[in-house]
Amino acid sequence: MDSPSKSHLFGSSIRKAPFLAFLLFLSLSPSLASDEPTVYEMLEKYGFPPGILPRGAQGYSLNQDGRFEVYLSGDCEFKVSGGYLLHYNKKISGTVRAGALTGLGGVSVKILFFWLGINEVVSSGDELLFYVGPLSASFASSNFEQCPTCRCGHDCAATAADDVLVSVY
């Protein structure tokens, strides 16, 4: 009885190689259509509007105890209602539970000439309370329904128009 020829064995293996490589790729790569919620969807699950974070969050991690980290593509600044200038670091951290973000790191507000860290945000009905140490400021949750854009916040059209006017003169 003749044994199968080497070319037949290798030929069969070569034809199967792309299929096996594809299966290996699927098993090792994250799901292409991930069921994992976005960081904005997670905020809503905890009672916060998505607009407390700027657009373009790159990813996040959330531990079972509520500790989290959010990753932006870079540092981000923009103005919010009341004329406050907010600064988000590339990495934001803290602890989340229903209606409260505590132990925040990486988010600050400019008050007069000083940058002060926002250490807590509480969702209370239709309001968000932002705490800087023992002081707090209250804003309507509806102000945060849309995610702001770095540098221009919610008023990007006006900023773009200002840039055009500046460049014309």
N, C-alpha and C positions, 0 to 999 in steps of 0.2 A: 504494500500500500504506500502510495506516494504521499509525502507530507505536502501541505499547501506551499505553494511557492512564496518566496519572500516578497515578490512584487505584489502578490495578491494580499498578503497580510498588511503590508505598508500602504497599499492603495486604499484598503478599507479604512485604516487608521487615519489616513490623510483626509478622506472624505468626512470623517466624523470629527476631526479636529476643530473646524469652525463652530460646529454645533456645541461641542463640549466647552470651547472657549466662551461662547455666548452664555451658556448655563453658569459657568464660573463667574462671569461678569455680573450676571443677575444676582447670584447668591452673595457676592462680596460688596456690591454697590448698594447705596441707600435706595430706597424705593423711588422710582421716577415720578410717580404720582403719590407723593407722601400724604398720609392721613394726619400727620402731625400738625396741630394748629399753629398759625403764625403767632408772633408775640402780640400783635394787635388783637387777635381773637382771644388769646389768653387773658389780656387785660380786661376784656369785656366779660369773660367768665368770672372774674373777681370783682366785678362791679365798677370798672373804670372805663371811661370813653377812650377810644384808641388814640385820640389826638393829644394825649399827655406825652406821647413819644413823637419825635419827628419822623418824616417819611424815610424809607430806605434802611430800616433796621436789617442788618445782615444775618442775624441769628440770635439765639438765646439758649440758656440752660436753666432748668427749673428743677430743684431737688424736692424730694417728698416733704421736707420740713418747711418748704416755702422760700428757701434761699434761692435767689436768682441772679443771673448776669445777662445783660442785653448788650449786643455788640453792634455799634454803628460803623459806617465806613470811615468815619473820621470825627473829630470834634465838630460841634454844631452850635450855632448861636442864632437867635431870632427874638423878636419882640412879641409880647403877648398883650392882651388888653390891659389897660392901666399904664402902658408904656414900659413895663418891666422887661429887661433884657435877660433872657435865659441862656445858660451855657450847659451843654451836654458833653461830657467826655466821650471818647470813643468806646469806653466800657462803663456801663452803669450797673450798680449792684445794690442789693438790699434783700428784704424779706417781704413776701406778699401773703396776705390772707384776705378773706372777703372784706372788701371795703377799706383796706389799709395797706399802704406801702410804707414800711418802716426801715430804719437803719440805712437809709439811702446814701449812696456814694456816687459821685460823678455827675451830680446835677446841682447847679448853683444859679443864683439870681444876683443881678447887680442892683444894689440899693445905694444911691448917691454915688460915692466913689469906690465902694467896697463890694467885692464878690463874697457872698455868703452862701454856704451849703444848705440846700433844701434837704432836711433829714427825714421828713415824713409827709405823706399825702393821704388824706382821709376823704373817702367818698361818703357824703351825708345827704341823702335825698337828691335834690337837684343841684347840690353844691359840692365843690371840691375845696378842701381846706389844705393849704400848703404851709408847712411849718418850717421856720428857720429858728432853731433853738426853741425858746418859749413863745416866740411871736408867730402869729399866723395871719394869712390873708385868704379871703374867701372869694371864689369865682364860680360863676354859673357853669355847670357841667356842659351845657350846650356850647360853650366857647371852645370845647375840646372834642367835638364830634369829628372834625376833620383833622388829619395829621398835618402839622405845619411843615414847611420846607426850610431847610437850613438857609440862613442869611436873610430870608424875606418873610418867614412865618406864613401868615395867611394872606398877605398882601403882596404877592409876587408880581401881579400885573402893574401895580403902582410903582414897585421897585424897578421893574423893567422899563417903564415909561420914564422914570427919573434918570436911569442910566442912558437912555436915548437922548434925553434933553441935555445931559451933561456932555455926552460925546459930540453933540451937534455944535455946541458953543465953544 
